[in-house]
Amino acid sequence: MSDQGTVAADSRRAGASPPPPLETRDVSKTYDDGTVAVPVIGNLTFSLGEGEIVSIVGPSGCGKSTLLNILSG
C-alpha cells in the first residue's frame, strides 16, 4: 500500500474526512513569447471526489491538454 493510502485509511479510522483524490486551487497558466501574454487557464479551482468522473471538453486551443499536463506534473 502506498503512503497516501495509509494516510487516508488512518484518517478514516480517526473519524476525519479523507482529502479528495484530486483538488486544485487557483491554477493559472499564461504563455508569454515576450511580446504578447496569452492566458489559457485562469484561477481554476475544483475538487474531484472518490468515484467521481469528469470530462474536460472545449474547442481546440482552449487549454485542455495544458490543464492535464499541469495536473500530471
C-alpha positions in Angstrom: 0.0 0.0 0.0 1.3 3.5 -0.8 1.9 6.1 1.9 -1.0 8.1 0.6 -3.3 5.1 1.0 -2.1 4.6 4.5 -2.7 8.2 5.5 -6.2 8.1 4.0 -7.0 4.9 5.9 -5.7 6.2 9.1 -7.7 9.5 8.9 -10.9 7.4 8.3 -10.3 5.5 11.5 -9.8 8.7 13.4 -13.2 9.9 12.2 -11.7 12.6 10.0 -12.8 13.1 6.4 -10.2 11.9 3.9 -8.9 14.5 1.5 -10.4 14.4 -2.0 -8.4 12.4 -4.5 -7.8 15.4 -6.7 -8.0 19.1 -5.7 -6.8 22.2 -7.4 -6.8 25.8 -6.1 -6.3 28.9 -8.2 -4.5 27.1 -11.1 -3.4 29.6 -13.8 -1.3 29.4 -16.9 -0.1 32.1 -19.3 2.1 31.7 -22.3 4.3 34.7 -23.0 6.6 35.0 -26.0 8.0 38.3 -24.9 5.6 40.4 -27.0 2.2 39.1 -26.0 0.9 37.2 -23.0 -1.9 34.7 -23.7 -3.8 33.4 -20.7 -5.0 29.9 -21.3 -6.2 28.9 -17.8 -7.3 31.5 -15.2 -7.9 30.8 -11.5 -9.3 27.3 -11.9 -10.4 25.7 -8.6 -12.1 22.3 -8.3 -12.1 19.1 -6.3 -12.8 15.6 -7.6 -14.2 13.2 -5.0 -13.7 9.5 -4.8 -15.7 7.7 -7.6 -16.5 10.9 -9.5 -15.9 11.0 -13.2 -15.1 14.3 -15.1 -14.9 15.2 -18.8 -12.8 18.1 -20.0 -14.3 19.4 -23.2 -13.8 22.5 -25.3 -12.6 23.8 -28.7 -9.1 23.2 -30.0 -6.6 25.5 -28.2 -8.7 26.3 -25.1 -6.2 24.6 -22.6 -7.5 21.1 -22.1 -4.1 19.4 -22.7 -2.3 22.2 -20.8 -4.5 21.5 -17.8 -3.8 17.8 -17.9 -0.1 18.5 -18.2 -0.2 20.8 -15.2 -2.1 18.2 -13.1 0.2 15.4 -14.1 3.3 17.3 -13.0 
